Amino acid sequence: MHPLDFEWIRTTLPPGADPGPFPAYAPGSHEFVLAQSGTLRLTIGPEDFTLHAGDSVYFPADTTHRYANPGAVPCVYYVAALIMRPRGNGPRPLAG
């Protein structure tokens, strides 16, 4: 069994920003993206998607992905991510 992390992120990208690709998460990971304002170019693997204010998308996050703002105004977007994490050798909960 893998532990699950939940991340809720609000990001503002300045005009023309492209922070580069994000590596794939573990299999079974998911991302839900909502554009609040501006234009967001989301690249998932080899495919590009353009989101405008109010647009949303879901994708399995076990592939390389990239967020960029090709527009002339700031882009604000939200990501809700369910990320599978492999178990490490660190502390484990006590059985009780």
ZISUL-V859470 format. One record per residue. RES is the residue in one letter. OMEGA is omega in whole degrees, -180 to 180 (* if undefined). BURIAL is b if it has 16 or more other C-alpha atoms within 10 Angstrom, else e. D_LAST is the distance of its C-alpha to the last C-alpha in whole Angstrom. Layout:
BEGIN
[[RES/OMEGA/BURIAL/D_LAST] [RES/OMEGA/BURIAL/D_LAST]]
END
This chain:
BEGIN
[[M/179/e/18] [H/173/e/20] [P/-178/e/18] [L/175/e/21] [D/175/e/23] [F/177/e/25] [E/175/e/28] [W/-171/e/30] [I/171/e/34] [R/-177/e/37] [T/171/e/40] [T/176/e/43] [L/176/b/46] [P/179/b/49] [P/177/b/52] [G/-177/e/53] [A/175/b/49] [D/-175/e/47] [P/178/e/45] [G/-176/e/44] [P/172/e/42] [F/180/e/38] [P/177/e/37] [A/171/e/35] [Y/180/b/31] [A/176/b/29] [P/-179/e/30] [G/178/e/28] [S/-177/b/29] [H/172/b/31] [E/175/b/33] [F/-174/b/35] [V/177/b/38] [L/175/b/40] [A/179/b/43] [Q/-180/b/44] [S/-180/b/48] [G/-179/b/50] [T/179/b/50] [L/172/b/47] [R/-179/b/48] [L/177/b/44] [T/179/b/45] [I/-174/b/42] [G/-179/e/43] [P/-174/e/47] [E/175/e/47] [D/176/e/48] [F/177/e/47] [T/179/e/49] [L/176/b/47] [H/-178/b/49] [A/179/e/48] [G/179/e/46] [D/177/e/45] [S/-180/b/42] [V/173/e/40] [Y/171/e/37] [F/173/e/37] [P/-171/b/35] [A/178/b/34] [D/174/b/34] [T/178/b/37] [T/180/e/39] [H/-174/b/40] [R/176/b/42] [Y/178/b/43] [A/177/b/47] [N/179/b/49] [P/-173/b/52] [G/-178/b/54] [A/178/e/56] [V/178/e/53] [P/177/b/50] [C/176/b/47] [V/178/b/44] [Y/179/b/41] [Y/174/b/38] [V/168/b/35] [A/-175/b/32] [A/171/b/30] [L/-171/b/27] [I/176/b/26] [M/178/b/24] [R/176/b/23] [P/178/e/23] [R/176/e/20] [G/179/e/21] [N/-178/e/20] [G/-178/e/18] [P/177/e/15] [R/178/e/12] [P/177/e/9] [L/176/e/6] [A/-177/e/4] [G/*/e/0]]
END
